[in-house]
Amino acid sequence: MSSQKTLKLSVLVVTAFLLASLRGGIASADTYNVNAVVPYEPPTQAATITSPDAGTNDIFYDAQQTIAGTCQVQNPRTVVSIWKNQTVLGSAECVDGGFSIPVILHLGENNLIARTANANGIYGPDSVRIKLHFKQPITATPLPSGVSQPTTVQDHTAAINEGGITGLSLTTEAPYEVLPVSKQASIRVVVGGGQQPYTLQLKWGDGSTESHTIEQAGTYEFTHTYIVHKTYSVYVAVKDVLGAYTEYLYAVISGQKTPAATTNGGSTSMTTGSSGPWRFVGIIWYYWILIVFVVVFLLSSYFLGYRRGREKSEIEAEQKALAAKKKKRKPKKK
């Protein structure tokens, strides 16, 4: 076989093998897309509201109160939402077995429960119901016309109390959202009460903020694309034309398991890592051994063909030199 034929055959063999190896290595890489929906374990334990302690002090003179307590630890983390009848007052992720959610009370009696749900939207049992009585505060001052958000604790409390008195309301259609693979979150905000028009501000939890003027009460949808796929706390605030103020906490959860977890469960269209054989750029180590072997074969074939070609050239040059000498020594005819 000539050196050129050997080289061509070697190139053909290594190209076919590399393509097959890369295809197999990439198909078995650590990172892959899971398109199937596998349900997570539903919550089995009800959240417990530990603050405020409605059993000893159920009368409040400030509209905003923080509902805190304990919740079931799962992986991925669950989300806790606070409800008054069929209205959600806020939501937050269950972190290390606890939650803390600021909510706005309405004048009169507020019967509240905490609900725990997983990333698939499956709810566990409700918490024990608590009763909080919100009475009209002694002082309630609206925000000045040129101020969209309070800057001090006193102004914040007074403006929210004014919103509680005038019935300014702010909620969402869904209690929370699971962040999709596209990392684009959507929130449908419901604004009502108070005096139109409104100024609405959104803090998406990643440093991004936006402001909108709303002419009338109703439902409005806002979208935001995150850079990193994780859980975010979204703050929504509304001020009416008279300076009444209210705000709302909304959870956008990742729905992904933490790497150290070993609990059973699934995922919804997410990127998942798994342990396995050592890989480099997505190719398993034993594929690399074969690739190195083929590369060595290619190089050895090339140098072998080059050496044989050079030897053949030297032999042909020697033969030509001998032929020239014989021709030169041939006697002339008389």
N, C-alpha and C positions, 0 to 999 in steps of 0.2 A: 504494500500500500504506500503511495506517495505521501510526502509530508503535507501537501496541500489537502489531500483527501482526509488524512488523520486530523488535521486542524479543523476542517469543516465538520467532521463527525463529532469532535470534542465540543465544539461550540453548540452544535445541535443538542447534544446530550445534556450539557450543563444548563442551557436555556430552559429545556423542558423540565428538568428537575427543579430548578430554582422556582419556576412558576408553580409547580405542584407543591413545593415546600411552603412558599409564601401563602398560597391559598389555604393550605391546611393549618399553618401557623396562625393566620389572621382569624380563621374560623374558630380556633380554640383559644383566642386571646382572653385576657382577664376581663376586659371591658366589653360589654355587649348590651344591646338594647332588648329589654323585655317588653313585648307588646301585649302579652296576655294579662288579664286582670285576675289576680289571686287574692281572695279576701283575707284580711288580717283577723286575728282573734278579736272578737267583740269585747268591750269592757264588761266585766262581771261585778265590779264593786261600785257602789254609788259614791259620788264625791261627798265630802263632809264640810259644811260651812262652819268655820270656827270664829270668824269675825265679820261683822259685829255680832256680839252675843245678844241676840234679840230676847233671850229669856230674862235678862236682868235690866236691859236698857233698850227698849224698842221705840222710843220717841226721839226724833232727830229734827234739828232746826236748820240743817244744811242739806241741800238737794243732792250733792255728790257724796257718795259713800263708797268705800272700797270693800268689796266682798272677797274674802280670802278663806282658804281652807286646804284640805288635803284631797288628793286624787290618786287613782290607781296608776302605778308605774307600768308602762308597757313600751314595747319597741316595735314600730316607731311610736313616738309620744302621742298621747291622746290630746284632745282639746276640750276645754271646759267652757260652757256658755251659761250665762245667767238669764233666766226667763221670768217675766211677769205675765202670767196667763199665756197667750200665744205670741207675745212680743219678746224678742231677744234684746237684752240691755247691754250686751258686750260679751266678748270671748277672749280667751288667752290659752296658750299652750300649757299643758301640765308639765312642769319642770321639777325634776327631783322629788316627785310626789306632792307638789304643792302648786297652788294657783293664787293669783291676785288680780282682780278685775275692778277698776273704777266704774261705777254705774250712776245714773241719774235717777233719783226717786221722783215720783209724782206726788202731788199734794194728797194727803189722806193715807189710807192703808196700802202698803205694797207687799203683796204675797209673792215671795221669790223662791225659786228652786234652782239648783245647779244640775246641769246635764253633761254627761261625759260621752264623747264620741270618738271613734277611731278614724283613720285616714280614709276609710271606705264609706264614711257617713253612717255607720251603724252605732246606735246609741245603747248605752248600758242603762241600768236602773237610775231613776231620779234620786236626788238627795232629799233629805227631810225639808219640808217647807218652813220658811221663816217669815215672820211678819214684822215689817218695819213701818213705823208711822212717821210721816214727814209733815210737820206743822209749819205754817208760814213763819219764815225767819223774821227776827226783829228788824234787821236792816237788809235791804236788797237794792243794790245800786247798779243800774245798767252801765254799759261801756260808753265812753264818749263817741261821738259820730266819727271821729278820725282814727279810732283805734279798732283794729279788727280782732286782736287777741289780748287778753289781760297780761300784764307784765309782772304783777306782784301777786302774792298769795291772797292778800285781802281783796284785791280787785277780781281775782279769779273766783273766789268764793261768792262774792257779792253778785257778779255777773251771772254765774250759774244759778244762784238762788232766784235771781230775777227771771231767768228762763224757766225755772220750775214753777214760779208763780203764774207767769203768762201762758204756760202750756206749750212753750217751744219744745218740739220733739225731734229726735234724730235717732234713726235706727237703720238696719239693713234687712234686705229680703232674706239673705242666707246668714246663718249664725257665724260661719267661717268659710274659708276656701282652702282647698288643697292645691298647692302650686303645681301646675303641669310641667311637662318636660320643656315646653317653649319658654318657661319662666315668665309668662305674661299673666298677671293677676287682673281680675275684674271684680269690681265691687258695686253693687246696686244700693244706693243710699236713698232712704225715704225721709223727707223733710216735711214738717207740718207745724201748725200752731204759730204763736208769735205774730209778728207783723211783717208782711212782705214789703220789699224784696229782702233776700238773704245774701250773706257772704259766706261761702263755704271754703274751708281750707283742708287740704289733705297732706298728711305726713306719712310717706310710704314705708318708713322704717329703715331705709337705706341711705338717708340723707336727702332724698328728693322730696320737694314740696311743690304744691301748686294751689292756686286760688281761683275761685269761680264766683261769678255773680249769678244768683238764681232769682228769677222774677216772681216765681210762684211756688206754692207747695206742690210736692209730687215726688216721683221716683226718678233718680238720675244715675246713669251708669258711668263709671270711670275705670280706665285701664292703665296699667303700668307694667313695664317689662324690667325685670330684675337682671342683674349680671350674674349673681351667685345663687344657686339653688339651695335655699335654707328657709328657716321659719322667720317671719317678720311680724311685728306688731304695728298695725296701721292705726293712726290717730285721725279721726275726722272731727272737725269743729265747725259749728254754724253760729253766726251772729245775725239777728234780725235788724231791721232798720231803726228800731228803738233802743238797741244796745243790749237786748237780752242775749244770753250766750248759753250754749250747751255743747257737749263733746261726747265722743263715742270711741271705744277701743275694739278693734277688729283683728282677728288672728288670721294670718295667711301662713299655713303650715306646710312644711316640705313633704311630709308623708314618707320620708326615707328612713330606713333603719340606720342606726349608728354602727360603725364598723366593728365594734367590740361585741355586738349583740349576738346571742345564740338562740334567741327565742324563735318559735315557728311563726310563719306568716308569709305574706307575699307583698307584691308591689304593683303599682299601676303605671306602666310605661315609664320606667325609670332606669338609669344606668346603675348596674350592680357590679360590685367587685367580688371575686371569689379566689380563695387560695388554691394553689396547685403547683405543678412543676415550674422550676425556674425558667423564666423567659427573658428574652432581650428583643426589644422593639416588637413584641407580640408573637415571637417565634419561640417554640419550645426548644430546650437545650439540645435534645438529640437530633433535631432538624439541623441545628448549627453544625454538629459533627459531620453529618452527611454533606452539608454545603461546603465545609472546609475540605472534605475528601474530594468532592467533585472539582473544586477550584485547584487543588493540588494536581489532580489528574489532568486538568486542562493545561496548567503551566508546564507539567512534565511532558505532555504530548507536544506542546509548542516547541519547547527546547529540544526534544528528541527529533522532531521534524526539521528544526533549524540545523541541528548538528548533522543529520543525515544529508540534508541538502548541501551543506558546506563540504562534506566529505565527497559527495558526488561531483560537486563542481571542481574540487581539487583533483579527483581521479580523471575527470574529463580534460582538465588542463594538462595533466601529465601525459595523457594519451595523445593529445594534440602536439605536445612538445616532442614526444618520441617519433610521431609520424613525420613531423617536420625534419627531425634529424635524419631519419631513414631516407627521406626524399633528397636531402642534401648530399648524403653519402652515395647515392646511387650512381655508378660509373656511366660515363657518356659513351654512346656507340660510335665506333670508327667507321 
